[in-house]
Amino acid sequence: MSVAQLPVTRRRGGEARLPLPPGPQSRRPGEFLSLLAHDHIGLFRRLAEGGDVSTVRLGPRRLVLLSHPDDIQRLLVTEQKNFVKGYALDRVKMFLGEGLLTSEGASHLRQRRLMQPAFHRERIAAYGEVMAEYAQRTAARWTDGATFDVHEAMMELTRDVAGKTLFDLDVGNDPGGVSEAVSLSLQMYRWAVLPFGSLLEYIPIPFTRRVQRARARLDAWLAETIKQRREEGVDRGDLLSMLIRARDESDGQGMTDQQLRDEVVTLFVAGHETTAVALSWTWYLLSQHPEVEAALHAELDGVLGGSPPRVSDVPRLQYTRMVLTEAMRLYPPAWILERRALGDFEAQGYRIPAGSLVFASQYLVHRDPRWWEEPERFDPDRWRPERAGNRPKFAFFPFGAGTRVCIGEQFAWMEGTLILATIAQKWRLVHDPSHVVELEPLVTLRPKYGMRMTAVRR
Ligand code: HEM
């Protein structure tokens, strides 16, 4: 339907008003609430059936899904001032505080300015040496024929890289219970997104007490670490050193201890699970596509000639990057973005009222047949420049866009490429056929039962 054909309702004064977007018909009472509780991807897939702009009301809230890349561009970039983050991230504040991911407005911009230098090219290159070294250690520990959970192995590896690059610490033995606090908080998040979920924190059941204890332990450990580092006053080359020394140009002020705590926890959470998830799906896809795996090995053998990959090799590992990109198309670690509209917003001739929760799903748009030929096919070659064609820019947005674009994007590309190259140079990972592969779309798109695979030496 063209915009001109849409019915226009009139207010009492005669002023024209665009209609609300359509939505899918519910098939049974409570269908959408039940999907919200049990099947988040299913909920948005059903919503997408309503069209490029589709809506459903859940209790007091109106959910709107935007599925057209042009509208997603307006949501994230050109009209981003009309939006703030949604309720799901509000819930994450219980744990992350006012870090970069959750803060808004002037305080977000100030924190972003202060943190940007920690992600400059030369800094990422220095972290890259840590990434390569840690990937080598992991590859050296594996034994031929061993079967294990590769997702767990990737989580450990990216957690150790985050620990070293963020705090210059070996977090392998989980000082301060960082991993425990993160993992429990994510389990809680599953319930926190439900209506009244925010109250969960205050119900004194054993689980919430455990979460609170784990967070208190983490906070005490971080406070002590920050205090020590301030006293030391040395640049250890890690992110925390940079954040402690960062000063805002406008007022010469640095971050308070609370801000440092919130930023460090945010970076740790945002910066290791996402990359681990991307790698776990990459290993799975490679195991299912021997021709892609062979092409990857050919590039690694040709470019590296048997030497371990280094930061300086990354620009020549083009196919490796294409493999990672294609895996993030099919299994985007951040599978959906949420915003709350401050004022009315118009999309495709419909009016999205202020207060609506507006979503854009990488998982769904990355598989839309209008933009992707054979969308379900794992085909890294589609990323060759000659095949990119005139695909809309926002048909692929794994790192978001606009002022809230992922600050760690270059960090993630460096880490993903070096880990993939280092491990694939030495090992093939064969999927255990008895293992069930299923999606678990929490904050990230985890493989629900991990990823059981067997390491075979190349
Ligand atoms: C494959 C890996 C990664 C993916 C797919 C990813 C994805 C994203 C996405 C989609 C956003 C935007 C969220 C929104 O607009 O609501 C985001 C924001 C963010 N990411 Fe990442 N991320 C990855 C790795 C990292 C890493 C390695 C770090 C840090 C070391 C990081 C730190 C952050 C932070 C702090 C934000 C908030 C930025 C802001 O609002 O200013 N991410 N990420």
Residues whose N, C-alpha, C, O or C-beta is under 5 A from the ligand:
A	BS01	HEM	L100 L101 L267 A270 G271 T274 T275 A278 P333 A334 L337 E338 F397 P398 F399 G400 T403 R404 V405 C406 I407 G408 F411 A412
